[in-house]
Each structure stands twice: as structure tokens, then as C-alpha cells.
Amino acid sequence: MVVGFLIIVGIYGACAALIHLFHARQAGKENAPQYRLVLITHNNQAQIEWYVYAYLFVSWLRGRQTVIDIFDDGSDDETWTILERIAERNSDVRLHMGTLELNDFLEKHQEDHLLVLHLEKLDISPKMPLYQWL
């Protein structure tokens, strides 16, 4: 009976500690810097969904506030349709048609933590794990 009571108290204490840890992590996000990923795409329907969700997942694991701005350079395939579907589900994904406003965007956000990836020129190989992107 005493062992059962100690198990219950231990589980209760562990749950309380997890709740406090989660709350502290959420409270720290208010002052945390915002990171921006700028993706420039052109006919990347085969990879774009993986890139966006993988980056959001790794950012979530690291507890970083992340916004993804995607500039589509006139894709002829289903890239834009895929991006619209992703943006509907996630408010941190923002779409921009064309790259004409890219320079103005980069100047406006030059103080932010920016990572600019041009997917046409990007060589993703096993030599560079995803966690090193951040």
C-alpha cells in the first residue's frame, strides 16, 4: 500500500515538473528572436513540402519562433498549389508570387535572423544533416 502511494506521488510530481518546464519554455518564446527562412522556388513540387515541414519541425523541436517566406519564381508545375495548401494549414508560412519584391523584402528584414535558400541551386546531400541548417 505504501509502495502504491509512493508511485502515485512520484507520478504526480513528475507531471507537475513537466507542466512547469513546458510553461517556462512557452514564456521564454515571447522574448525569443524570430527566425525567418526565405525560400526561392521554381518547379520544386517534389521537394517543397518536405523542406517546409522539416524546417518547421526542427524549429519547433528547438523552441524557435520561425516564419517561412516563400517566393515562387513562376513555377509551371504544382508547386504553387502545394504551397497554398501548406499556407492554409500554417499561419507561419507566407507566400509571395514572383521574386520582384525579394530585394525590398530582404532590406526590410535585414535585422532579422535570415536564412535564404534558393532551391534551384541548393544541393542537399547526406553530408549536411537538417539540424545543421539552423
C-alpha positions, 0 to 999 in steps of 0.5 A: 500500500505504501509502495502504491502511494509512493508511485502515485506521488512520484507520478504526480510530481513528475507531471507537475515538473513537466507542466512547469518546464513546458510553461517556462519554455512557452514564456521564454518564446515571447522574448525569443528572436524570430527566425525567418527562412526565405525560400526561392522556388521554381518547379520544386513540387517534389521537394517543397513540402518536405523542406517546409515541414522539416524546417518547421519541425526542427524549429519547433523541436528547438523552441524557435519562433520561425516564419517561412517566406516563400517566393515562387519564381513562376513555377509551371508545375504544382508547386504553387498549389502545394504551397497554398495548401501548406499556407492554409494549414500554417499561419507561419508560412507566407507566400509571395508570387514572383521574386520582384519584391525579394530585394525590398523584402530582404532590406526590410528584414535585414535585422532579422535572423535570415536564412535564404535558400534558393532551391534551384541551386541548393544541393542537399546531400547526406553530408549536411544533416537538417539540424545543421541548417539552423 
